[in-house]
């Protein structure tokens, strides 16, 4: 799984849970965002604007 903003491979825990978040755009499409990009952007709208 890669972050859709910075393209880095996202870290996963031993349970294969990705460290990061999933945001849904207006069409309901899921986008993966790593924790680093998530923390750099204030809210969901700011994240979606980068995708
Ligand atoms: Zn990222």
mmCIF file of the protein (N, C-alpha, C, O) and its ligand, coordinates in Angstrom:
data_MODEL
# 
_entry.id   MODEL 
# 
loop_
_entity.id 
_entity.type 
_entity.pdbx_number_of_molecules 
1 polymer     1 
2 non-polymer 1 
# 
_entity_poly.entity_id                      1 
_entity_poly.type                           'polypeptide(L)' 
_entity_poly.nstd_linkage                   no 
_entity_poly.nstd_monomer                   no 
_entity_poly.pdbx_seq_one_letter_code       
;(UNK)(UNK)(UNK)(UNK)(UNK)(UNK)(UNK)(UNK)(UNK)(UNK)(UNK)(UNK)(UNK)(UNK)(UNK)(UNK)
(UNK)(UNK)(UNK)(UNK)(UNK)(UNK)(UNK)(UNK)(UNK)(UNK)(UNK)(UNK)(UNK)(UNK)(UNK)(UNK)
(UNK)(UNK)(UNK)(UNK)(UNK)(UNK)(UNK)(UNK)(UNK)(UNK)(UNK)(UNK)(UNK)(UNK)(UNK)(UNK)
(UNK)(UNK)(UNK)
;
_entity_poly.pdbx_seq_one_letter_code_can   XXXXXXXXXXXXXXXXXXXXXXXXXXXXXXXXXXXXXXXXXXXXXXXXXXX 
_entity_poly.pdbx_strand_id                 A 
# 
loop_
_entity_poly_seq.entity_id 
_entity_poly_seq.num 
_entity_poly_seq.mon_id 
_entity_poly_seq.hetero 
1 1  UNK n 
1 2  UNK n 
1 3  UNK n 
1 4  UNK n 
1 5  UNK n 
1 6  UNK n 
1 7  UNK n 
1 8  UNK n 
1 9  UNK n 
1 10 UNK n 
1 11 UNK n 
1 12 UNK n 
1 13 UNK n 
1 14 UNK n 
1 15 UNK n 
1 16 UNK n 
1 17 UNK n 
1 18 UNK n 
1 19 UNK n 
1 20 UNK n 
1 21 UNK n 
1 22 UNK n 
1 23 UNK n 
1 24 UNK n 
1 25 UNK n 
1 26 UNK n 
1 27 UNK n 
1 28 UNK n 
1 29 UNK n 
1 30 UNK n 
1 31 UNK n 
1 32 UNK n 
1 33 UNK n 
1 34 UNK n 
1 35 UNK n 
1 36 UNK n 
1 37 UNK n 
1 38 UNK n 
1 39 UNK n 
1 40 UNK n 
1 41 UNK n 
1 42 UNK n 
1 43 UNK n 
1 44 UNK n 
1 45 UNK n 
1 46 UNK n 
1 47 UNK n 
1 48 UNK n 
1 49 UNK n 
1 50 UNK n 
1 51 UNK n 
# 
loop_
_struct_asym.id 
_struct_asym.entity_id 
A 1 
B 2 
# 
loop_
_chem_comp.id 
_chem_comp.type 
_chem_comp.mon_nstd_flag 
UNK 'L-peptide linking' . 
ZN  non-polymer         . 
# 
_pdbx_entity_nonpoly.entity_id   2 
_pdbx_entity_nonpoly.name        ? 
_pdbx_entity_nonpoly.comp_id     ZN 
# 
_pdbx_nonpoly_scheme.asym_id         B 
_pdbx_nonpoly_scheme.entity_id       2 
_pdbx_nonpoly_scheme.mon_id          ZN 
_pdbx_nonpoly_scheme.ndb_seq_num     1 
_pdbx_nonpoly_scheme.pdb_seq_num     101 
_pdbx_nonpoly_scheme.auth_seq_num    101 
_pdbx_nonpoly_scheme.pdb_mon_id      ZN 
_pdbx_nonpoly_scheme.auth_mon_id     ZN 
_pdbx_nonpoly_scheme.pdb_strand_id   A 
_pdbx_nonpoly_scheme.pdb_ins_code    . 
# 
loop_
_atom_site.group_PDB 
_atom_site.id 
_atom_site.type_symbol 
_atom_site.label_atom_id 
_atom_site.label_alt_id 
_atom_site.label_comp_id 
_atom_site.label_asym_id 
_atom_site.label_entity_id 
_atom_site.label_seq_id 
_atom_site.pdbx_PDB_ins_code 
_atom_site.Cartn_x 
_atom_site.Cartn_y 
_atom_site.Cartn_z 
_atom_site.occupancy 
_atom_site.B_iso_or_equiv 
_atom_site.pdbx_formal_charge 
_atom_site.auth_seq_id 
_atom_site.auth_comp_id 
_atom_site.auth_asym_id 
_atom_site.auth_atom_id 
_atom_site.pdbx_PDB_model_num 
ATOM   1   N  N  . UNK A 1 1  ? 0.840   -1.206 0.000  1.00 0.00 ? 1   UNK A N  1 
ATOM   2   C  CA . UNK A 1 1  ? 0.000   0.000  0.000  1.00 0.00 ? 1   UNK A CA 1 
ATOM   3   C  C  . UNK A 1 1  ? 0.865   1.242  0.000  1.00 0.00 ? 1   UNK A C  1 
ATOM   4   O  O  . UNK A 1 1  ? 1.762   1.383  0.831  1.00 0.00 ? 1   UNK A O  1 
ATOM   5   N  N  . UNK A 1 2  ? 0.596   2.144  -0.933 1.00 0.00 ? 2   UNK A N  1 
ATOM   6   C  CA . UNK A 1 2  ? 1.367   3.390  -1.008 1.00 0.00 ? 2   UNK A CA 1 
ATOM   7   C  C  . UNK A 1 2  ? 0.492   4.585  -0.672 1.00 0.00 ? 2   UNK A C  1 
ATOM   8   O  O  . UNK A 1 2  ? -0.706  4.616  -0.955 1.00 0.00 ? 2   UNK A O  1 
ATOM   9   N  N  . UNK A 1 3  ? 1.135   5.563  -0.060 1.00 0.00 ? 3   UNK A N  1 
ATOM   10  C  CA . UNK A 1 3  ? 0.443   6.823  0.197  1.00 0.00 ? 3   UNK A CA 1 
ATOM   11  C  C  . UNK A 1 3  ? 0.156   7.499  -1.141 1.00 0.00 ? 3   UNK A C  1 
ATOM   12  O  O  . UNK A 1 3  ? 1.034   7.560  -2.002 1.00 0.00 ? 3   UNK A O  1 
ATOM   13  N  N  . UNK A 1 4  ? -1.038  7.996  -1.323 1.00 0.00 ? 4   UNK A N  1 
ATOM   14  C  CA . UNK A 1 4  ? -1.410  8.582  -2.613 1.00 0.00 ? 4   UNK A CA 1 
ATOM   15  C  C  . UNK A 1 4  ? -0.968  10.030 -2.749 1.00 0.00 ? 4   UNK A C  1 
ATOM   16  O  O  . UNK A 1 4  ? -1.132  10.631 -3.810 1.00 0.00 ? 4   UNK A O  1 
ATOM   17  N  N  . UNK A 1 5  ? -0.419  10.584 -1.705 1.00 0.00 ? 5   UNK A N  1 
ATOM   18  C  CA . UNK A 1 5  ? 0.080   11.960 -1.788 1.00 0.00 ? 5   UNK A CA 1 
ATOM   19  C  C  . UNK A 1 5  ? 1.582   11.963 -2.048 1.00 0.00 ? 5   UNK A C  1 
ATOM   20  O  O  . UNK A 1 5  ? 2.039   12.565 -3.019 1.00 0.00 ? 5   UNK A O  1 
ATOM   21  N  N  . UNK A 1 6  ? 2.353   11.298 -1.191 1.00 0.00 ? 6   UNK A N  1 
ATOM   22  C  CA . UNK A 1 6  ? 3.809   11.344 -1.323 1.00 0.00 ? 6   UNK A CA 1 
ATOM   23  C  C  . UNK A 1 6  ? 4.370   10.116 -2.033 1.00 0.00 ? 6   UNK A C  1 
ATOM   24  O  O  . UNK A 1 6  ? 5.525   10.128 -2.460 1.00 0.00 ? 6   UNK A O  1 
ATOM   25  N  N  . UNK A 1 7  ? 3.567   9.047  -2.168 1.00 0.00 ? 7   UNK A N  1 
ATOM   26  C  CA . UNK A 1 7  ? 4.009   7.868  -2.903 1.00 0.00 ? 7   UNK A CA 1 
ATOM   27  C  C  . UNK A 1 7  ? 4.886   6.917  -2.111 1.00 0.00 ? 7   UNK A C  1 
ATOM   28  O  O  . UNK A 1 7  ? 5.341   5.912  -2.657 1.00 0.00 ? 7   UNK A O  1 
ATOM   29  N  N  . UNK A 1 8  ? 5.136   7.201  -0.853 1.00 0.00 ? 8   UNK A N  1 
ATOM   30  C  CA . UNK A 1 8  ? 5.949   6.298  -0.047 1.00 0.00 ? 8   UNK A CA 1 
ATOM   31  C  C  . UNK A 1 8  ? 5.141   5.091  0.367  1.00 0.00 ? 8   UNK A C  1 
ATOM   32  O  O  . UNK A 1 8  ? 3.924   5.150  0.540  1.00 0.00 ? 8   UNK A O  1 
ATOM   33  N  N  . UNK A 1 9  ? 5.857   3.997  0.521  1.00 0.00 ? 9   UNK A N  1 
ATOM   34  C  CA . UNK A 1 9  ? 5.195   2.795  0.985  1.00 0.00 ? 9   UNK A CA 1 
ATOM   35  C  C  . UNK A 1 9  ? 4.795   2.998  2.440  1.00 0.00 ? 9   UNK A C  1 
ATOM   36  O  O  . UNK A 1 9  ? 5.595   3.444  3.263  1.00 0.00 ? 9   UNK A O  1 
ATOM   37  N  N  . UNK A 1 10 ? 3.569   2.671  2.736  1.00 0.00 ? 10  UNK A N  1 
ATOM   38  C  CA . UNK A 1 10 ? 3.079   2.899  4.082  1.00 0.00 ? 10  UNK A CA 1 
ATOM   39  C  C  . UNK A 1 10 ? 3.441   1.730  4.983  1.00 0.00 ? 10  UNK A C  1 
ATOM   40  O  O  . UNK A 1 10 ? 3.373   0.570  4.577  1.00 0.00 ? 10  UNK A O  1 
ATOM   41  N  N  . UNK A 1 11 ? 3.825   2.052  6.210  1.00 0.00 ? 11  UNK A N  1 
ATOM   42  C  CA . UNK A 1 11 ? 4.186   1.020  7.168  1.00 0.00 ? 11  UNK A CA 1 
ATOM   43  C  C  . UNK A 1 11 ? 2.938   0.242  7.582  1.00 0.00 ? 11  UNK A C  1 
ATOM   44  O  O  . UNK A 1 11 ? 1.835   0.785  7.654  1.00 0.00 ? 11  UNK A O  1 
ATOM   45  N  N  . UNK A 1 12 ? 3.147   -1.033 7.848  1.00 0.00 ? 12  UNK A N  1 
ATOM   46  C  CA . UNK A 1 12 ? 2.029   -1.857 8.294  1.00 0.00 ? 12  UNK A CA 1 
ATOM   47  C  C  . UNK A 1 12 ? 2.408   -2.552 9.584  1.00 0.00 ? 12  UNK A C  1 
ATOM   48  O  O  . UNK A 1 12 ? 3.570   -2.898 9.793  1.00 0.00 ? 12  UNK A O  1 
ATOM   49  N  N  . UNK A 1 13 ? 1.443   -2.754 10.438 1.00 0.00 ? 13  UNK A N  1 
ATOM   50  C  CA . UNK A 1 13 ? 1.677   -3.479 11.665 1.00 0.00 ? 13  UNK A CA 1 
ATOM   51  C  C  . UNK A 1 13 ? 1.632   -4.976 11.377 1.00 0.00 ? 13  UNK A C  1 
ATOM   52  O  O  . UNK A 1 13 ? 1.346   -5.393 10.254 1.00 0.00 ? 13  UNK A O  1 
ATOM   53  N  N  . UNK A 1 14 ? 1.913   -5.766 12.383 1.00 0.00 ? 14  UNK A N  1 
ATOM   54  C  CA . UNK A 1 14 ? 1.925   -7.218 12.176 1.00 0.00 ? 14  UNK A CA 1 
ATOM   55  C  C  . UNK A 1 14 ? 0.535   -7.758 11.851 1.00 0.00 ? 14  UNK A C  1 
ATOM   56  O  O  . UNK A 1 14 ? 0.404   -8.876 11.354 1.00 0.00 ? 14  UNK A O  1 
ATOM   57  N  N  . UNK A 1 15 ? -0.485  -6.983 12.125 1.00 0.00 ? 15  UNK A N  1 
ATOM   58  C  CA . UNK A 1 15 ? -1.849  -7.405 11.772 1.00 0.00 ? 15  UNK A CA 1 
ATOM   59  C  C  . UNK A 1 15 ? -2.247  -6.868 10.395 1.00 0.00 ? 15  UNK A C  1 
ATOM   60  O  O  . UNK A 1 15 ? -3.411  -6.922 9.997  1.00 0.00 ? 15  UNK A O  1 
ATOM   61  N  N  . UNK A 1 16 ? -1.236  -6.344 9.675  1.00 0.00 ? 16  UNK A N  1 
ATOM   62  C  CA . UNK A 1 16 ? -1.453  -5.787 8.342  1.00 0.00 ? 16  UNK A CA 1 
ATOM   63  C  C  . UNK A 1 16 ? -2.364  -4.567 8.371  1.00 0.00 ? 16  UNK A C  1 
ATOM   64  O  O  . UNK A 1 16 ? -3.009  -4.217 7.383  1.00 0.00 ? 16  UNK A O  1 
ATOM   65  N  N  . UNK A 1 17 ? -2.391  -3.944 9.526  1.00 0.00 ? 17  UNK A N  1 
ATOM   66  C  CA . UNK A 1 17 ? -3.134  -2.689 9.611  1.00 0.00 ? 17  UNK A CA 1 
ATOM   67  C  C  . UNK A 1 17 ? -2.195  -1.577 9.162  1.00 0.00 ? 17  UNK A C  1 
ATOM   68  O  O  . UNK A 1 17 ? -1.097  -1.435 9.700  1.00 0.00 ? 17  UNK A O  1 
ATOM   69  N  N  . UNK A 1 18 ? -2.616  -0.802 8.196  1.00 0.00 ? 18  UNK A N  1 
ATOM   70  C  CA . UNK A 1 18 ? -1.767  0.246  7.657  1.00 0.00 ? 18  UNK A CA 1 
ATOM   71  C  C  . UNK A 1 18 ? -1.723  1.429  8.617  1.00 0.00 ? 18  UNK A C  1 
ATOM   72  O  O  . UNK A 1 18 ? -2.739  1.838  9.179  1.00 0.00 ? 18  UNK A O  1 
ATOM   73  N  N  . UNK A 1 19 ? -0.506  1.973  8.788  1.00 0.00 ? 19  UNK A N  1 
ATOM   74  C  CA . UNK A 1 19 ? -0.350  3.144  9.646  1.00 0.00 ? 19  UNK A CA 1 
ATOM   75  C  C  . UNK A 1 19 ? -0.620  4.373  8.796  1.00 0.00 ? 19  UNK A C  1 
ATOM   76  O  O  . UNK A 1 19 ? 0.230   4.809  8.019  1.00 0.00 ? 19  UNK A O  1 
ATOM   77  N  N  . UNK A 1 20 ? -1.788  4.913  8.950  1.00 0.00 ? 20  UNK A N  1 
ATOM   78  C  CA . UNK A 1 20 ? -2.212  6.034  8.137  1.00 0.00 ? 20  UNK A CA 1 
ATOM   79  C  C  . UNK A 1 20 ? -3.720  6.106  8.173  1.00 0.00 ? 20  UNK A C  1 
ATOM   80  O  O  . UNK A 1 20 ? -4.347  5.685  9.146  1.00 0.00 ? 20  UNK A O  1 
ATOM   81  N  N  . UNK A 1 21 ? -4.300  6.634  7.122  1.00 0.00 ? 21  UNK A N  1 
ATOM   82  C  CA . UNK A 1 21 ? -5.742  6.788  7.142  1.00 0.00 ? 21  UNK A CA 1 
ATOM   83  C  C  . UNK A 1 21 ? -6.320  6.606  5.749  1.00 0.00 ? 21  UNK A C  1 
ATOM   84  O  O  . UNK A 1 21 ? -5.604  6.676  4.750  1.00 0.00 ? 21  UNK A O  1 
ATOM   85  N  N  . UNK A 1 22 ? -7.603  6.375  5.697  1.00 0.00 ? 22  UNK A N  1 
ATOM   86  C  CA . UNK A 1 22 ? -8.320  6.300  4.426  1.00 0.00 ? 22  UNK A CA 1 
ATOM   87  C  C  . UNK A 1 22 ? -9.295  7.460  4.384  1.00 0.00 ? 22  UNK A C  1 
ATOM   88  O  O  . UNK A 1 22 ? -10.096 7.646  5.299  1.00 0.00 ? 22  UNK A O  1 
ATOM   89  N  N  . UNK A 1 23 ? -9.222  8.237  3.320  1.00 0.00 ? 23  UNK A N  1 
ATOM   90  C  CA . UNK A 1 23 ? -10.202 9.304  3.159  1.00 0.00 ? 23  UNK A CA 1 
ATOM   91  C  C  . UNK A 1 23 ? -11.053 8.990  1.938  1.00 0.00 ? 23  UNK A C  1 
ATOM   92  O  O  . UNK A 1 23 ? -10.567 8.461  0.938  1.00 0.00 ? 23  UNK A O  1 
ATOM   93  N  N  . UNK A 1 24 ? -12.307 9.320  2.040  1.00 0.00 ? 24  UNK A N  1 
ATOM   94  C  CA . UNK A 1 24 ? -13.212 9.128  0.910  1.00 0.00 ? 24  UNK A CA 1 
ATOM   95  C  C  . UNK A 1 24 ? -13.487 10.477 0.266  1.00 0.00 ? 24  UNK A C  1 
ATOM   96  O  O  . UNK A 1 24 ? -13.764 11.464 0.948  1.00 0.00 ? 24  UNK A O  1 
ATOM   97  N  N  . UNK A 1 25 ? -13.404 10.504 -1.073 1.00 0.00 ? 25  UNK A N  1 
ATOM   98  C  CA . UNK A 1 25 ? -13.718 11.754 -1.754 1.00 0.00 ? 25  UNK A CA 1 
ATOM   99  C  C  . UNK A 1 25 ? -15.227 11.873 -1.983 1.00 0.00 ? 25  UNK A C  1 
ATOM   100 O  O  . UNK A 1 25 ? -15.998 11.033 -1.520 1.00 0.00 ? 25  UNK A O  1 
ATOM   101 N  N  . UNK A 1 26 ? -15.634 12.905 -2.687 1.00 0.00 ? 26  UNK A N  1 
ATOM   102 C  CA . UNK A 1 26 ? -17.058 13.182 -2.890 1.00 0.00 ? 26  UNK A CA 1 
ATOM   103 C  C  . UNK A 1 26 ? -17.767 12.045 -3.612 1.00 0.00 ? 26  UNK A C  1 
ATOM   104 O  O  . UNK A 1 26 ? -18.975 11.861 -3.456 1.00 0.00 ? 26  UNK A O  1 
ATOM   105 N  N  . UNK A 1 27 ? -17.015 11.282 -4.402 1.00 0.00 ? 27  UNK A N  1 
ATOM   106 C  CA . UNK A 1 27 ? -17.605 10.169 -5.149 1.00 0.00 ? 27  UNK A CA 1 
ATOM   107 C  C  . UNK A 1 27 ? -17.586 8.868  -4.356 1.00 0.00 ? 27  UNK A C  1 
ATOM   108 O  O  . UNK A 1 27 ? -18.065 7.838  -4.829 1.00 0.00 ? 27  UNK A O  1 
ATOM   109 N  N  . UNK A 1 28 ? -17.032 8.921  -3.151 1.00 0.00 ? 28  UNK A N  1 
ATOM   110 C  CA . UNK A 1 28 ? -16.979 7.723  -2.323 1.00 0.00 ? 28  UNK A CA 1 
ATOM   111 C  C  . UNK A 1 28 ? -15.778 6.845  -2.606 1.00 0.00 ? 28  UNK A C  1 
ATOM   112 O  O  . UNK A 1 28 ? -15.685 5.735  -2.080 1.00 0.00 ? 28  UNK A O  1 
ATOM   113 N  N  . UNK A 1 29 ? -14.846 7.326  -3.437 1.00 0.00 ? 29  UNK A N  1 
ATOM   114 C  CA . UNK A 1 29 ? -13.642 6.572  -3.739 1.00 0.00 ? 29  UNK A CA 1 
ATOM   115 C  C  . UNK A 1 29 ? -12.676 6.695  -2.559 1.00 0.00 ? 29  UNK A C  1 
ATOM   116 O  O  . UNK A 1 29 ? -12.501 7.774  -1.992 1.00 0.00 ? 29  UNK A O  1 
ATOM   117 N  N  . UNK A 1 30 ? -12.052 5.565  -2.202 1.00 0.00 ? 30  UNK A N  1 
ATOM   118 C  CA . UNK A 1 30 ? -11.133 5.575  -1.072 1.00 0.00 ? 30  UNK A CA 1 
ATOM   119 C  C  . UNK A 1 30 ? -9.727  5.955  -1.509 1.00 0.00 ? 30  UNK A C  1 
ATOM   120 O  O  . UNK A 1 30 ? -9.256  5.535  -2.566 1.00 0.00 ? 30  UNK A O  1 
ATOM   121 N  N  . UNK A 1 31 ? -9.069  6.751  -0.686 1.00 0.00 ? 31  UNK A N  1 
ATOM   122 C  CA . UNK A 1 31 ? -7.683  7.136  -0.936 1.00 0.00 ? 31  UNK A CA 1 
ATOM   123 C  C  . UNK A 1 31 ? -6.875  6.874  0.323  1.00 0.00 ? 31  UNK A C  1 
ATOM   124 O  O  . UNK A 1 31 ? -7.300  7.202  1.431  1.00 0.00 ? 31  UNK A O  1 
ATOM   125 N  N  . UNK A 1 32 ? -5.696  6.274  0.136  1.00 0.00 ? 32  UNK A N  1 
ATOM   126 C  CA . UNK A 1 32 ? -4.815  6.000  1.266  1.00 0.00 ? 32  UNK A CA 1 
ATOM   127 C  C  . UNK A 1 32 ? -3.868  7.154  1.477  1.00 0.00 ? 32  UNK A C  1 
ATOM   128 O  O  . UNK A 1 32 ? -3.283  7.676  0.527  1.00 0.00 ? 32  UNK A O  1 
ATOM   129 N  N  . UNK A 1 33 ? -3.719  7.548  2.719  1.00 0.00 ? 33  UNK A N  1 
ATOM   130 C  CA . UNK A 1 33 ? -2.819  8.640  3.066  1.00 0.00 ? 33  UNK A CA 1 
ATOM   131 C  C  . UNK A 1 33 ? -2.000  8.220  4.274  1.00 0.00 ? 33  UNK A C  1 
ATOM   132 O  O  . UNK A 1 33 ? -2.552  7.758  5.273  1.00 0.00 ? 33  UNK A O  1 
ATOM   133 N  N  . UNK A 1 34 ? -0.681  8.380  4.186  1.00 0.00 ? 34  UNK A N  1 
ATOM   134 C  CA . UNK A 1 34 ? 0.164   7.968  5.299  1.00 0.00 ? 34  UNK A CA 1 
ATOM   135 C  C  . UNK A 1 34 ? 0.037   8.933  6.480  1.00 0.00 ? 34  UNK A C  1 
ATOM   136 O  O  . UNK A 1 34 ? -0.452  10.054 6.340  1.00 0.00 ? 34  UNK A O  1 
ATOM   137 N  N  . UNK A 1 35 ? 0.483   8.476  7.619  1.00 0.00 ? 35  UNK A N  1 
ATOM   138 C  CA . UNK A 1 35 ? 0.355   9.259  8.848  1.00 0.00 ? 35  UNK A CA 1 
ATOM   139 C  C  . UNK A 1 35 ? 1.108   10.584 8.739  1.00 0.00 ? 35  UNK A C  1 
ATOM   140 O  O  . UNK A 1 35 ? 0.683   11.602 9.287  1.00 0.00 ? 35  UNK A O  1 
ATOM   141 N  N  . UNK A 1 36 ? 2.235   10.551 8.021  1.00 0.00 ? 36  UNK A N  1 
ATOM   142 C  CA . UNK A 1 36 ? 3.040   11.760 7.896  1.00 0.00 ? 36  UNK A CA 1 
ATOM   143 C  C  . UNK A 1 36 ? 2.297   12.846 7.109  1.00 0.00 ? 36  UNK A C  1 
ATOM   144 O  O  . UNK A 1 36 ? 2.253   14.004 7.525  1.00 0.00 ? 36  UNK A O  1 
ATOM   145 N  N  . UNK A 1 37 ? 1.717   12.461 5.977  1.00 0.00 ? 37  UNK A N  1 
ATOM   146 C  CA . UNK A 1 37 ? 0.950   13.421 5.193  1.00 0.00 ? 37  UNK A CA 1 
ATOM   147 C  C  . UNK A 1 37 ? -0.300  13.853 5.944  1.00 0.00 ? 37  UNK A C  1 
ATOM   148 O  O  . UNK A 1 37 ? -0.710  15.012 5.882  1.00 0.00 ? 37  UNK A O  1 
ATOM   149 N  N  . UNK A 1 38 ? -0.893  12.910 6.649  1.00 0.00 ? 38  UNK A N  1 
ATOM   150 C  CA . UNK A 1 38 ? -2.101  13.227 7.412  1.00 0.00 ? 38  UNK A CA 1 
ATOM   151 C  C  . UNK A 1 38 ? -1.812  14.301 8.448  1.00 0.00 ? 38  UNK A C  1 
ATOM   152 O  O  . UNK A 1 38 ? -2.604  15.226 8.626  1.00 0.00 ? 38  UNK A O  1 
ATOM   153 N  N  . UNK A 1 39 ? -0.681  14.180 9.129  1.00 0.00 ? 39  UNK A N  1 
ATOM   154 C  CA . UNK A 1 39 ? -0.360  15.138 10.188 1.00 0.00 ? 39  UNK A CA 1 
ATOM   155 C  C  . UNK A 1 39 ? 0.025   16.495 9.617  1.00 0.00 ? 39  UNK A C  1 
ATOM   156 O  O  . UNK A 1 39 ? -0.080  17.515 10.299 1.00 0.00 ? 39  UNK A O  1 
ATOM   157 N  N  . UNK A 1 40 ? 0.475   16.506 8.356  1.00 0.00 ? 40  UNK A N  1 
ATOM   158 C  CA . UNK A 1 40 ? 0.863   17.764 7.747  1.00 0.00 ? 40  UNK A CA 1 
ATOM   159 C  C  . UNK A 1 40 ? -0.309  18.561 7.191  1.00 0.00 ? 40  UNK A C  1 
ATOM   160 O  O  . UNK A 1 40 ? -0.177  19.735 6.846  1.00 0.00 ? 40  UNK A O  1 
ATOM   161 N  N  . UNK A 1 41 ? -1.459  17.895 7.113  1.00 0.00 ? 41  UNK A N  1 
ATOM   162 C  CA . UNK A 1 41 ? -2.639  18.560 6.556  1.00 0.00 ? 41  UNK A CA 1 
ATOM   163 C  C  . UNK A 1 41 ? -3.737  18.590 7.602  1.00 0.00 ? 41  UNK A C  1 
ATOM   164 O  O  . UNK A 1 41 ? -4.002  17.595 8.277  1.00 0.00 ? 41  UNK A O  1 
ATOM   165 N  N  . UNK A 1 42 ? -4.358  19.721 7.721  1.00 0.00 ? 42  UNK A N  1 
ATOM   166 C  CA . UNK A 1 42 ? -5.265  19.960 8.838  1.00 0.00 ? 42  UNK A CA 1 
ATOM   167 C  C  . UNK A 1 42 ? -6.538  19.127 8.817  1.00 0.00 ? 42  UNK A C  1 
ATOM   168 O  O  . UNK A 1 42 ? -6.984  18.642 9.857  1.00 0.00 ? 42  UNK A O  1 
ATOM   169 N  N  . UNK A 1 43 ? -7.119  18.962 7.643  1.00 0.00 ? 43  UNK A N  1 
ATOM   170 C  CA . UNK A 1 43 ? -8.420  18.308 7.606  1.00 0.00 ? 43  UNK A CA 1 
ATOM   171 C  C  . UNK A 1 43 ? -8.614  17.525 6.319  1.00 0.00 ? 43  UNK A C  1 
ATOM   172 O  O  . UNK A 1 43 ? -7.753  17.525 5.439  1.00 0.00 ? 43  UNK A O  1 
ATOM   173 N  N  . UNK A 1 44 ? -9.736  16.873 6.224  1.00 0.00 ? 44  UNK A N  1 
ATOM   174 C  CA . UNK A 1 44 ? -10.038 16.014 5.087  1.00 0.00 ? 44  UNK A CA 1 
ATOM   175 C  C  . UNK A 1 44 ? -10.049 16.800 3.767  1.00 0.00 ? 44  UNK A C  1 
ATOM   176 O  O  . UNK A 1 44 ? -9.573  16.305 2.745  1.00 0.00 ? 44  UNK A O  1 
ATOM   177 N  N  . UNK A 1 45 ? -10.580 17.996 3.792  1.00 0.00 ? 45  UNK A N  1 
ATOM   178 C  CA . UNK A 1 45 ? -10.638 18.793 2.574  1.00 0.00 ? 45  UNK A CA 1 
ATOM   179 C  C  . UNK A 1 45 ? -9.235  19.126 2.063  1.00 0.00 ? 45  UNK A C  1 
ATOM   180 O  O  . UNK A 1 45 ? -8.985  19.114 0.858  1.00 0.00 ? 45  UNK A O  1 
ATOM   181 N  N  . UNK A 1 46 ? -8.327  19.423 2.989  1.00 0.00 ? 46  UNK A N  1 
ATOM   182 C  CA . UNK A 1 46 ? -6.956  19.723 2.612  1.00 0.00 ? 46  UNK A CA 1 
ATOM   183 C  C  . UNK A 1 46 ? -6.283  18.484 2.030  1.00 0.00 ? 46  UNK A C  1 
ATOM   184 O  O  . UNK A 1 46 ? -5.499  18.583 1.086  1.00 0.00 ? 46  UNK A O  1 
ATOM   185 N  N  . UNK A 1 47 ? -6.589  17.324 2.593  1.00 0.00 ? 47  UNK A N  1 
ATOM   186 C  CA . UNK A 1 47 ? -6.037  16.076 2.076  1.00 0.00 ? 47  UNK A CA 1 
ATOM   187 C  C  . UNK A 1 47 ? -6.539  15.813 0.666  1.00 0.00 ? 47  UNK A C  1 
ATOM   188 O  O  . UNK A 1 47 ? -5.754  15.504 -0.230 1.00 0.00 ? 47  UNK A O  1 
ATOM   189 N  N  . UNK A 1 48 ? -7.835  15.933 0.470  1.00 0.00 ? 48  UNK A N  1 
ATOM   190 C  CA . UNK A 1 48 ? -8.435  15.640 -0.829 1.00 0.00 ? 48  UNK A CA 1 
ATOM   191 C  C  . UNK A 1 48 ? -7.918  16.588 -1.901 1.00 0.00 ? 48  UNK A C  1 
ATOM   192 O  O  . UNK A 1 48 ? -7.795  16.204 -3.065 1.00 0.00 ? 48  UNK A O  1 
ATOM   193 N  N  . UNK A 1 49 ? -7.620  17.806 -1.522 1.00 0.00 ? 49  UNK A N  1 
ATOM   194 C  CA . UNK A 1 49 ? -7.112  18.772 -2.487 1.00 0.00 ? 49  UNK A CA 1 
ATOM   195 C  C  . UNK A 1 49 ? -5.744  18.349 -3.025 1.00 0.00 ? 49  UNK A C  1 
ATOM   196 O  O  . UNK A 1 49 ? -5.351  18.755 -4.118 1.00 0.00 ? 49  UNK A O  1 
ATOM   197 N  N  . UNK A 1 50 ? -5.019  17.530 -2.253 1.00 0.00 ? 50  UNK A N  1 
ATOM   198 C  CA . UNK A 1 50 ? -3.670  17.092 -2.655 1.00 0.00 ? 50  UNK A CA 1 
ATOM   199 C  C  . UNK A 1 50 ? -3.705  15.835 -3.508 1.00 0.00 ? 50  UNK A C  1 
ATOM   200 O  O  . UNK A 1 50 ? -2.714  15.500 -4.156 1.00 0.00 ? 50  UNK A O  1 
ATOM   201 N  N  . UNK A 1 51 ? -4.810  15.150 -3.516 1.00 0.00 ? 51  UNK A N  1 
ATOM   202 C  CA . UNK A 1 51 ? -4.891  13.862 -4.214 1.00 0.00 ? 51  UNK A CA 1 
ATOM   203 C  C  . UNK A 1 51 ? -5.015  14.039 -5.723 1.00 0.00 ? 51  UNK A C  1 
ATOM   204 O  O  . UNK A 1 51 ? -5.094  13.053 -6.457 1.00 0.00 ? 51  UNK A O  1 
HETATM 205 ZN ZN . ZN  B 2 .  ? 2.317   10.393 2.434  1.00 0.00 ? 101 ZN  A ZN 1 
# 
